Amino acid sequence: MRTSRRTPATTTATDRPALTAVRNLGILAHVDAGKTTVTERILFATGAVHKRGEVHEGTTVTDYDDQERDRGITIFAAAVSCTWDGHRINLIDTPGHVDFADEVERSLRVLDGAVAVFDAVAGVEPQSESVWRQADRYGVPRIAFVNKLDRAGADLDTAVVSLRERLGVVPLVAQLPIGREDGFTGLVDLVRMRALIWPAGSDTYETHEMRETREGSEVSTVTGLDAELRAEADRRRRLLEETAAELHPAALEEFCATGALSDGTLALALREATLDGSGTVVLCGSAYRNRGVEPLLDAVAAYLPSPADTPPVRGTAVGGGEQEQRLPDPGEPVAALAFKVAVTATGRLTYVRVYSGTLRKGDTVLDAGTGRTERVARILRVQADQHTELEQAQAGDIVAVVGLKAARAGTTLCAPHAPLLLEPPTVADPVVSVAVEARRTTDTGRLASALARLVEEDPSLVVRSDPETGQTVLSGMGELHLEVAVEKIRRDHGLELAVGRPQVSYRETVVRGVAGLVHRHVKQDGGAGQFAHVVIDVEPLEPLETLETLEPLEPLEPLKGERQDTAGHDGRGDGRAETVFAFGSTVVGGRVPQEYIRAVEAGCRDALADGPLGGYPVTGLRVTLTDGATHSKDSSEMAFRTAGRAALRAALRASAMALLEPVAEVVVTVPDDAVGAVLGDLAARRGRVSGSTGRAGTTAVTAVVPLAELFGYASRLRSRTQGRGTFTTRPAGLAQVPEAVAVEVLAR
């Protein structure tokens, strides 16, 4: 029988394990895969809570916001902390819905490791693939947890196949389930070769050794387990050893010498494969039934990295522009990154990851981006919406800070005497917009204040004023994202709002460019003059995509010999940039100095803000500066920036342009008898069906559909399938708008 390794609930906030015993990890998954339930069971298993909360009852620790409990999904990334077997675990439960992918992005920026949760029936789903790609970009080591093995149709092997095929990973299956579906009662730990069985109604497991053991002259045999299970465990252990030996030199050497691996060598190989990303440890269980959670915690401690295992954080020295690094050492100068801001009853909380040094209550820190200083009034250990005050936070800690007035997500906080600017998390460009206004004119000022606070907490939201209508426009990552934002304003600020219909964020691009466009900027007004002469070529960056040609893309590689701006991405999780602009120069003989070339590039980037068709941002073009001229007295960087902006605007007016719209990959799961109606509806929405898969009486149809056609699709799907149909989406890039539709959009 196992013995509990819970840390007593009376552990004080000042107890701090060594840096090597700290784990900063996130829980990642597709919506409804069981992330929040896994988090809740982890808190229960570690003794952080004494009663298990349930998502369907609205009683979980991390889904504490009213909207999360009403909708039954995670909307805001929530941080909690617990201890297990001498390890401090700082855990972030992230959202699974695609509209909140930016919350995942900001969390991944500060995490050392992650647990990716997969549904044992569905396997790898669209959003789980997206968050996996996001973790790839940040180099976050992961272990996989196949959840819901007690569901009808659950199968570990099928889920593992989807991991291999859809994610391209080398799965290291370290557990074998005992029983299927309702009969799932335990699992076999293939590393230590022991069976863990949970008796009915028990939260603790019984341990049964799977190997024969010898004590003196007597041999102890395995009892209580059938021979078929023991034979299958031996076979899978052998497969695990062979795969590990292929990935790890020391394991290969031992395997060749002895024909097997010791438990210690196997565990070492699994850990190093996890850290370098060559393999992914796969565990299994049912979080809802509390089966497999404690072995998952053991794996977190054994395989995922501590802050001491990660490379030193690198940043840019303020003023010098040179790269510097900081070790995860409490004695180093402080360097921390803010990744989330929340306004609560406690005050304005700024969530930070401390990478180096020691942050103390009362310290003055420098905002490396703005150059202003701020005072740390309080430091809090966060338990979702509950907090415990700390005197200090050291390298490796994730805490909340009270007292910072201007810090935003992405702000670097550092010691004033050793400034360092860390790379902030990427913020996605919004794809959907709505007009919002207060129903009472007297509330206009309060609405402006509420919107400013909303954007402060969620950088993926953008507020602007429409220059033609004067309306306030709120833009975000999807229809649900905007619904949540508007409801938050209503609930938190008591405002009555009028909200317009959602509109997608269109883009413009070059279909056929121009060459040799000449622009001269000359200005004489009695003082110092301005002179700049530029000659540019404009061409498409890549072939124009339509719904018929659009394919999933790998991350864009930097263009050789050119500078490429990828300001923002489309949230797909594969690194593809939405706003792409490549700039190059073929000027020879020093006719345009290098500093003026950079000014021309900056001016061209200014011109991308509004295109000639409908004033939408321009994307997907390459600009080449081919010639130019300067004046000995009147030329300046400002003059060349102005010339670059005017030249590109003139070139765009002379080019053949096209309108682009965001499109989404949609996976619609419906009963077999409703497939025809769903296919017809998708076709009416300009969708392109790319495939279908049968699943036990249901069919999953995959299609690419313009985002503008998906507004209201949830209610239409329910009506066509008598409430039995479900769908998930993920952004799939941009595609050309058909001419007839483009005419209608531009007319609006």
SVG drawing of the C-alpha trace seen along z (x, -y; Angstrom):
<svg xmlns="http://www.w3.org/2000/svg" viewBox="-34 -81 64 102">
<polyline fill="none" stroke="black" stroke-width="0.4" points="0.0,0.0 1.3,-3.4 2.2,-6.0 1.0,-9.6 3.5,-12.2 1.2,-15.1 2.7,-18.2 0.7,-19.1 -1.7,-22.0 0.1,-23.9 3.2,-24.4 4.1,-28.1 4.6,-30.4 8.2,-31.0 9.2,-27.3 11.3,-27.1 12.8,-24.1 16.1,-24.2 16.0,-25.6 16.4,-22.1 13.1,-21.1 11.0,-23.8 8.7,-23.0 7.1,-25.8 4.6,-24.1 1.4,-24.7 -1.5,-22.5 -2.3,-22.6 -5.1,-21.0 -8.0,-21.3 -11.2,-22.6 -13.0,-19.9 -10.0,-17.5 -9.9,-17.8 -7.2,-20.4 -9.1,-22.0 -10.1,-18.6 -6.4,-17.5 -5.4,-20.7 -8.1,-20.2 -7.0,-16.6 -3.4,-17.8 -4.3,-20.3 -6.3,-17.6 -3.5,-15.0 -0.9,-17.5 -3.1,-18.5 -3.5,-22.1 -7.3,-21.6 -9.3,-19.2 -12.3,-18.8 -12.3,-18.0 -14.1,-20.6 -15.9,-19.8 -16.2,-21.8 -19.8,-21.0 -20.7,-22.2 -18.7,-25.4 -16.6,-24.6 -13.1,-24.3 -10.2,-26.4 -8.9,-27.8 -12.2,-28.5 -13.1,-31.1 -14.5,-33.8 -18.3,-34.0 -18.2,-33.6 -16.0,-30.6 -18.4,-28.9 -21.4,-29.9 -19.9,-28.7 -18.0,-25.7 -14.8,-26.5 -11.5,-28.1 -11.2,-31.7 -8.4,-33.2 -5.0,-31.5 -4.9,-30.9 -1.8,-30.3 -1.7,-27.9 1.1,-26.5 1.5,-23.3 4.2,-20.9 4.7,-17.2 7.4,-14.9 9.7,-17.8 9.1,-19.7 7.4,-23.1 5.1,-23.1 4.0,-26.4 1.2,-25.5 -0.8,-27.6 -4.1,-26.2 -4.5,-27.6 -7.6,-28.1 -8.4,-25.5 -10.6,-27.5 -8.9,-28.9 -10.2,-32.5 -8.1,-32.6 -4.9,-31.3 -3.1,-34.6 -3.5,-33.6 -1.7,-30.4 1.0,-32.3 1.8,-34.6 1.9,-31.7 4.2,-29.6 6.7,-32.4 7.4,-32.1 7.1,-28.3 9.8,-25.7 7.7,-22.7 4.1,-21.6 1.7,-18.7 -0.3,-18.3 -3.7,-16.7 -5.4,-14.6 -8.8,-13.0 -8.5,-9.2 -11.4,-9.1 -10.6,-12.1 -6.8,-12.0 -5.1,-15.0 -7.8,-17.7 -7.3,-21.0 -6.6,-23.3 -4.4,-20.7 -2.3,-20.7 -2.2,-24.5 -1.0,-24.7 1.6,-22.0 3.0,-24.1 3.0,-27.2 5.1,-25.2 7.4,-24.2 8.1,-27.8 9.2,-28.5 11.1,-25.2 9.0,-24.1 9.6,-20.4 6.3,-18.4 4.9,-15.2 1.6,-13.9 -1.3,-12.7 -4.0,-10.7 -7.1,-11.5 -10.6,-10.1 -9.7,-6.4 -12.9,-5.5 -15.0,-6.9 -16.8,-4.7 -14.5,-4.3 -11.3,-5.3 -8.2,-3.7 -4.6,-4.6 -3.0,-3.1 -5.2,-5.1 -4.4,-8.3 -0.7,-7.5 -1.0,-7.0 -2.6,-10.4 0.3,-11.9 2.8,-10.4 1.0,-11.2 -0.4,-14.7 2.3,-16.1 5.3,-14.2 6.6,-13.2 8.4,-10.0 6.0,-8.7 7.6,-7.0 4.6,-5.2 5.5,-4.7 2.2,-3.3 -0.2,-0.5 -3.9,-0.8 -5.5,2.0 -9.1,2.5 -11.0,0.6 -13.7,-2.1 -15.9,-1.5 -13.6,1.3 -10.5,-0.9 -9.2,-0.3 -5.5,-1.0 -2.3,-1.1 1.1,0.5 4.2,-1.7 6.5,-0.4 9.5,-2.2 9.4,-0.6 7.4,2.4 4.6,2.2 0.9,2.3 -1.1,-0.6 -4.7,0.4 -7.4,-1.9 -10.0,0.1 -13.6,-1.0 -14.3,-4.2 -10.7,-4.8 -8.5,-7.7 -5.3,-5.7 -3.8,-3.0 -2.5,0.5 1.0,1.4 1.7,4.8 5.2,5.6 5.3,7.0 8.7,8.8 9.7,11.9 12.0,11.0 14.6,13.2 15.3,13.0 17.9,15.5 17.0,18.9 13.2,18.1 11.6,16.6 8.6,14.3 6.2,14.5 3.8,12.0 0.3,12.6 -3.1,11.1 -2.5,10.2 -3.3,12.4 -0.5,13.8 -1.8,12.0 -1.4,8.6 2.1,9.5 3.1,10.7 1.7,7.5 3.6,5.4 6.8,7.2 6.3,6.6 5.6,2.9 8.5,2.5 10.7,4.0 9.4,1.6 10.0,-1.3 13.6,-0.2 14.2,0.1 12.8,-3.4 14.7,-5.0 18.0,-3.3 17.6,-4.8 17.4,-8.3 20.0,-8.1 23.7,-7.1 24.2,-5.7 21.0,-3.7 22.1,-2.4 25.4,-1.3 23.8,0.5 21.1,2.1 23.7,3.5 25.8,4.8 23.1,6.5 20.0,6.7 17.9,4.6 17.9,1.3 18.0,0.9 15.2,-1.2 17.7,-4.0 19.1,-4.2 15.6,-4.1 14.4,-6.9 17.5,-9.0 16.9,-8.4 13.3,-9.5 14.2,-12.6 16.9,-13.7 14.6,-12.9 12.0,-15.1 14.4,-18.0 15.9,-17.9 12.5,-17.3 13.6,-14.1 10.9,-12.1 7.6,-12.6 6.8,-10.6 3.1,-9.4 1.1,-8.7 -2.6,-7.9 -5.4,-7.9 -8.8,-9.4 -8.6,-12.6 -12.3,-12.7 -12.0,-9.3 -8.7,-10.4 -6.8,-7.6 -3.3,-8.3 -2.8,-11.8 -0.2,-10.9 1.9,-9.0 1.6,-12.1 3.0,-14.2 5.9,-11.7 6.6,-12.2 6.5,-16.0 9.1,-15.8 11.2,-13.1 11.2,-14.3 10.3,-18.0 13.0,-20.6 13.6,-22.9 14.7,-26.5 18.3,-25.3 17.9,-23.0 16.9,-25.7 19.5,-27.9 20.2,-31.3 17.7,-33.9 19.0,-36.2 18.1,-39.8 19.3,-43.1 21.3,-45.5 19.5,-48.8 21.4,-51.5 24.1,-49.2 22.0,-46.9 24.3,-43.9 23.0,-40.5 23.4,-39.6 22.5,-36.6 21.4,-36.1 21.8,-32.9 18.9,-31.6 20.7,-32.6 19.2,-34.6 22.5,-36.5 22.3,-37.9 20.7,-41.3 16.9,-41.0 15.4,-40.3 11.7,-39.4 9.0,-39.3 5.4,-40.4 3.1,-38.1 -0.4,-38.9 -2.2,-41.8 -5.4,-41.5 -7.5,-44.0 -9.0,-42.3 -10.4,-43.2 -6.8,-42.8 -5.7,-45.6 -3.9,-45.6 -2.0,-42.4 1.0,-42.0 2.0,-38.3 5.7,-38.0 8.3,-35.2 11.5,-35.9 14.4,-34.7 17.3,-35.9 18.0,-37.7 15.8,-38.3 12.7,-40.5 11.9,-41.9 8.9,-43.7 9.6,-47.5 12.2,-47.2 12.3,-49.7 12.5,-48.1 13.1,-49.5 10.7,-49.1 13.3,-48.4 11.0,-49.3 9.9,-52.8 12.8,-53.7 10.5,-54.5 10.8,-53.1 8.1,-51.4 7.9,-50.2 7.0,-46.7 4.4,-47.2 3.6,-43.5 4.5,-40.1 1.9,-37.4 2.0,-33.6 -1.1,-33.0 -3.7,-30.3 -6.1,-31.3 -8.2,-34.0 -6.6,-33.4 -3.2,-34.9 -0.5,-34.4 1.9,-37.3 5.6,-36.7 8.6,-38.8 10.5,-38.0 10.6,-36.0 13.7,-34.4 14.9,-33.2 12.5,-30.5 9.4,-31.9 6.1,-32.8 4.3,-35.3 2.0,-38.3 3.2,-41.8 1.0,-44.6 2.0,-48.3 3.1,-48.4 1.1,-51.2 2.2,-51.0 3.6,-47.5 1.9,-45.6 2.1,-42.0 5.5,-41.8 7.1,-44.4 10.7,-43.6 11.3,-44.5 14.9,-44.6 17.4,-46.1 17.9,-49.8 21.7,-49.4 21.7,-46.5 19.0,-47.1 18.1,-44.3 15.3,-44.0 13.8,-40.6 11.9,-39.5 8.1,-39.9 5.5,-37.3 4.1,-37.7 0.7,-39.4 -1.7,-38.1 -3.4,-40.5 -7.2,-40.6 -9.5,-39.0 -13.0,-40.0 -14.4,-43.4 -17.6,-44.8 -18.8,-48.4 -19.7,-49.1 -21.3,-52.1 -23.0,-53.0 -26.8,-53.2 -26.7,-56.3 -24.6,-59.1 -23.6,-59.9 -21.8,-56.6 -19.5,-57.3 -16.6,-58.3 -17.1,-55.2 -17.1,-53.0 -13.8,-54.5 -12.3,-53.8 -13.6,-50.2 -12.2,-49.5 -8.8,-50.9 -8.7,-48.5 -9.9,-45.6 -7.0,-46.2 -4.6,-46.5 -5.6,-43.0 -5.8,-41.4 -3.3,-42.7 -5.0,-40.7 -7.9,-43.1 -7.6,-46.3 -9.8,-49.4 -9.9,-52.1 -12.2,-54.8 -13.6,-54.5 -12.6,-57.7 -15.7,-57.6 -18.5,-56.8 -16.9,-57.9 -17.9,-54.5 -15.7,-52.8 -14.6,-49.5 -13.4,-46.6 -11.3,-43.9 -10.3,-40.5 -9.5,-36.9 -13.0,-35.6 -16.7,-35.9 -16.5,-34.2 -13.5,-36.3 -15.5,-39.5 -18.7,-38.1 -16.6,-37.5 -15.0,-41.0 -18.4,-42.7 -20.0,-40.7 -17.0,-41.5 -17.7,-45.2 -21.3,-44.8 -20.7,-42.7 -17.7,-44.5 -18.7,-48.1 -22.5,-47.9 -22.8,-49.4 -25.6,-48.9 -24.0,-48.5 -25.2,-48.5 -23.1,-46.1 -23.0,-45.9 -22.7,-42.8 -19.3,-41.1 -17.1,-42.1 -13.9,-40.3 -10.6,-42.0 -9.8,-42.1 -6.4,-42.6 -5.2,-43.8 -2.3,-42.4 -0.5,-42.9 -1.4,-40.6 0.8,-42.2 3.3,-44.9 5.2,-47.7 8.9,-48.2 11.0,-51.3 8.5,-53.7 10.2,-57.0 9.4,-59.4 11.1,-62.6 10.4,-64.3 11.5,-68.0 10.4,-70.6 11.6,-74.2 9.9,-76.4 12.5,-79.0 14.4,-76.9 16.3,-73.7 15.0,-71.9 14.1,-68.2 15.3,-66.2 14.9,-62.4 14.9,-60.6 13.9,-56.9 13.2,-54.2 11.4,-51.1 10.1,-47.8 7.0,-46.2 6.0,-42.5 4.0,-39.8 5.9,-38.0 4.3,-34.6 1.6,-33.3 -1.9,-34.4 -3.9,-31.7 -7.6,-30.9 -9.8,-28.5 -9.0,-25.9 -5.2,-26.2 -4.8,-27.0 -2.8,-24.3 -1.5,-24.2 1.9,-25.9 5.1,-25.4 6.6,-28.5 8.0,-31.0 11.7,-30.9 13.5,-34.3 14.3,-35.5 18.0,-35.4 19.5,-38.8 16.3,-40.7 14.7,-41.9 11.3,-40.5 8.8,-42.0 6.4,-39.4 4.5,-41.7 1.9,-39.5 0.6,-36.1 -2.7,-34.6 -3.1,-32.5 -2.7,-29.2 0.0,-28.1 2.4,-27.1 4.3,-30.4 2.9,-31.6 2.9,-35.4 -0.2,-37.3 1.4,-40.6 4.4,-39.9 6.6,-42.5 10.0,-41.9 12.4,-44.8 15.6,-44.6 18.0,-47.0 20.1,-46.6 21.5,-50.2 25.2,-50.2 27.9,-52.8 26.7,-54.4 24.1,-56.4 21.8,-56.0 23.6,-55.7 22.7,-52.7 20.9,-54.9 18.6,-56.3 17.9,-52.8 16.6,-51.9 14.5,-55.1 13.0,-54.1 12.1,-50.7 10.4,-52.4 8.4,-54.7 7.3,-51.7 6.1,-50.0 4.1,-53.1 2.3,-52.8 1.1,-49.3 -1.4,-50.6 -4.1,-51.3 -4.4,-50.0 -5.9,-51.6 -8.9,-49.3 -10.8,-49.9 -8.2,-51.2 -7.4,-47.7 -3.9,-46.8 -1.6,-45.6 0.3,-42.3 2.3,-39.8 4.5,-42.1 8.2,-42.6 9.7,-46.0 13.1,-46.5 15.0,-49.9 16.8,-49.9 18.2,-53.5 18.1,-56.9 19.8,-60.1 20.7,-62.5 21.4,-66.1 24.5,-67.2 22.5,-69.5 18.8,-68.8 18.7,-65.0 17.8,-63.4 16.3,-60.2 12.9,-62.0 13.0,-63.0 13.7,-59.5 11.1,-58.0 8.5,-60.4 9.7,-59.5 9.4,-55.8 5.9,-56.1 4.7,-58.2 6.5,-56.0 4.9,-52.8 1.5,-54.3 1.9,-55.4 3.1,-52.0 0.2,-50.3 -2.3,-52.5 -0.5,-51.6 -0.5,-47.8 -3.2,-45.2 -4.5,-44.6 -6.8,-41.9 -8.8,-41.7 -7.9,-38.9 -10.1,-37.5 -9.3,-35.3 -10.4,-31.6 -10.7,-28.9 -10.3,-25.2 -13.6,-23.7 -14.1,-20.2 -17.8,-19.4 -18.8,-16.2 -22.4,-15.1 -24.5,-11.9 -24.2,-10.0 -27.7,-10.8 -27.0,-14.6 -23.9,-14.6 -25.7,-15.6 -27.4,-18.6 -24.1,-19.7 -22.2,-19.4 -24.9,-21.5 -24.7,-24.2 -20.9,-24.3 -21.1,-24.7 -23.5,-27.5 -21.0,-29.2 -18.3,-29.1 -16.6,-26.2 -14.2,-23.7 -14.5,-20.2 -11.1,-18.6 -12.0,-15.3 -14.1,-13.2 -13.5,-10.5 -16.0,-8.1 -16.2,-7.6 -18.7,-5.1 -22.0,-6.4 -20.7,-9.9 -18.7,-11.6 -16.1,-14.3 -16.1,-16.6 -13.1,-18.9 -13.5,-22.0 -11.9,-25.4 -14.5,-28.2 -14.3,-32.0 -14.5,-33.4 -17.1,-35.9 -19.5,-32.9 -19.1,-31.3 -21.0,-33.9 -24.0,-32.3 -23.0,-28.8 -23.3,-27.2 -27.1,-27.8 -27.5,-26.8 -25.7,-23.5 -27.8,-22.7 -31.0,-23.2 -29.8,-21.0 -28.7,-18.2 -31.3,-18.4 -28.6,-19.6 -26.3,-16.6 -23.7,-18.3 -20.5,-20.0 -17.7,-21.9 -14.3,-23.3 -12.3,-25.9 -8.8,-27.1 -7.5,-30.0 -6.0,-28.8 -4.5,-32.0 -5.7,-34.3 -7.3,-33.6 -8.4,-35.8 -12.0,-37.1 -14.0,-36.1 -14.6,-39.1 -18.3,-39.3 -18.0,-39.1 -15.1,-41.7 -17.3,-44.2 -20.0,-43.8 -17.5,-44.2 -15.9,-47.3 -19.3,-48.8 -20.2,-48.4"/>
</svg>
